[in-house]
Amino acid sequence: MIFILTNHANVAGERLMPVGNFPTGVSPYSVHDMVGNVEEWTADWYAADYYIYSPRNNPKGPENGIARVLNGGSWRHQKSYQVLSANREYQAPNYTSNFVGFRCAWSKSMIGQCLIDIKR
């Protein structure tokens, strides 16, 4: 059984909390709120069978679809398995809620390109 402690992440809570309210849950890379607080939109389209035929490393999701993938869990989830970073759900791209958010992320190749552009 997996347990996420409520002093490490905003799970089974009453509302959304500001980032950084759970300092004991900061990752070794200094990233806050990797689980709990909000489910996070991804760029991936959803397909129920995608992982059957997807690449093993860094699957990007199908090229199109009608729903986008949400990762993780939020303050509203009550069960530990629901807040794992591997938890995947899906919603229409125009879906909004106070338990859904996003995290900006870049691939290594994008970071390298940005650093090159800054130096110019």
N, C-alpha and C positions, 0 to 999 in steps of 0.2 A: 504494500500500500504506500502511496505517495502522500506526503503531507506538506503543504505550503503554510508556513507560520504567518499569522496575520500581522505580526510585527516586522515581517520582511517584505510584505507586498499587500496592496489594497485588494483583498479578496473577501468575499462574503461581507462586504461593507454596506454602508448606507448611501454613499454618494461618491462622485469623482473627487480625487484629491490632487493638490498641486504636486508636480514632479519634485522628487527629493524628500518627501515626507517619510520615507522608509529607508534611512541611511544604512541599516543593517542588511538591506537587500541589494546593495550596489554590487554590480558584477566586478570581476577582477580587472575588467577593462574600463572601469569607472562609468559604466552605462547604468542609468536608473530605470526602474520600473519595467524590467524585461518581462515580468508576468504581473498580472493584476492591473488595476486601474482601468485600462481600456483594451478592448480587442483592437487589433491594428489591421488596416487595409493593406493589401499587397497589390502589386501590379499584375498578379496572375489571374487569368480567367479560370473559372472552376469547371472541372469535368470529373464526374464520379469515378471514372475508370482511368484517369490520367496516369497514376503511379504504376499501372500495369505495364505501360509501354514507355514511360518517361526515362530520360537519362538518369543514371544513378547519382551523379554529382551535379549539384546546383540546377535542379529542374526548374524551368522557367514557366511552366504551365502551357496550356494549349494556346494557339494563335488567336482564337476568338471564342466567344461564348455569350451567355446572357447574364451571368453572375460572376462577381469577383470574390476572391478568397480573403477571409479574415483570419488572422493568426492570433493565438494566445487566448487569454481570458480577461475578464473585467471584474470590477468591484461587485457586480451583480451575481456572479457565479458562486454557487454554494459548494460544489464538489471539487476536490483537488485536481482530478483529471481534466476538468474544464479549463483550468488556468495554466496548464503546461504550455510552454512556448510552441510545442508541436501540435497543439489543438488547432484544428482547421474547421472553419465554418464558411458559409457563403451567403451573399446577399446581392440583390440588384445594385448596380453601381450608384444609383441615386438614393440609396438607403441612408438615413441619418438616425442617430441616437446619441444619448449622452453616455453610452458605454462603448462607443466605437470611435476610434481616432486613427492617427497614422504616425509613422516614424520615418523621417527622411533617412535614406540609406544610399550609399554609392558602392559600386563594384570597385575592385582594386584598379582596374583599367581606367575608370572614370576619375578616380582620385589622382592617378598619375597624369592624366590629361589636364586636369584642373591646375596641378602644380606647374606644369609646363606653361600653361596660359598665364599664370600669375607672374612667372619669371620673365615673360616677354614684355 
